Amino acid sequence: MIKNTEEANSRAVIFEALMENQGSIVSGTALADKLSITRQALSKNIAALKAEGLPVESVSQKGYMLSGVEDTDALSSTLITYSLRDNPMFGRCICLKETDSTQSVIKKLARGGENAGVVATAEVQEMGRGRRGRNWQSVSGKNLMFSMLLRPPLLPGEVQLLNLAAGLSLKNTLRALCGLPAELKWPNDILCRGRKLCGILSESAGEAERIYYAVTGIGVNVNMTEEEIPDELRGIATSVLIESGKTWPRWKILVDFLRRFAAAAGLLCSEGGAEALLALYRKECDTIGKEINVICDNESFSGTASGVTGQGALIVKTGNGEKIFAAADVVHLR
Ligand code: BTN
């Protein structure tokens, strides 16, 4: 473990030096001296950076060069952790090729006492989990799937507010960064032109008076093509590529989202912040004001969504008066 941490630190220092000199050759001798390591150890670290998918080039007899980072689609721990250096909440990202679920990866770290602020991504999830006991399907290496370890000072009944903060932040990322007409469907699905782009799931552990930790996991369909959409999701799911007509470096979407989410979660956990966050959410939630169908416990209700309560539940005006839903599936009708 100590050795792994040391290796990750060396990689981070090398990467930073290459990043600061993007497009220029950095001398191998200078890098090895900077870290007080042998040239052999340096080559091993460079090989590890390349294995993370980073565009590092070895220039014979001279050194190493990094170029085209902006365009790389690599989900690289070193690149993402480096890009989080100014983030007040997240400081480390673990990028996995394959796992059962990033939710489980983060929960395991949480139970082991890990501090908040760690993110785990995966190229493939064998048992991706969705809301209400569903599974989450994705396409290997094309989409973004990640979970975050949070330890907010919230009560168990307030975990829904984390979902709202995540939905709000993701909508803003997809609009501002990717230029998409993303819509926020209560509680936290992101749609684009009526089809689902992202799903969000928050799970927590705690006792009546406090939560020990919360794990918020997000799946964003990024570079999946129309043909790659699993049959059962055809017409229901879409991707950033399908909607914007271009592929996106997944790490950029992640880093932008984590910056916005850190601000939203920071606001939520500040004095009087929950109301301030809810005010932002109510403004941005595209369900409010719409004619909707709500499916809850095998019952279906139609009505107009009129608001969101202080705990994030949906208020719906139906023919039989006002109803409040803490958790349900919603379909936008008009
Ligand atoms: C939904 O049902 O809409 C929520 C889907 C959440 C999926 C993400 S993918 C990353 C993280 N790991 C999981 O197993 N689930 C969440």
Boltz pocket constraint, residues with backbone or C-beta under 6 A from the ligand:
constraints:
  - pocket:
      binder: B
      contacts: [[A, 100], [A, 101], [A, 102], [A, 103], [A, 125], [A, 127], [A, 128], [A, 129], [A, 130], [A, 131], [A, 132], [A, 134], [A, 135], [A, 136], [A, 144], [A, 145], [A, 146], [A, 147], [A, 189], [A, 198], [A, 199], [A, 200], [A, 201], [A, 217], [A, 218], [A, 219]]
      max_distance: 6.0
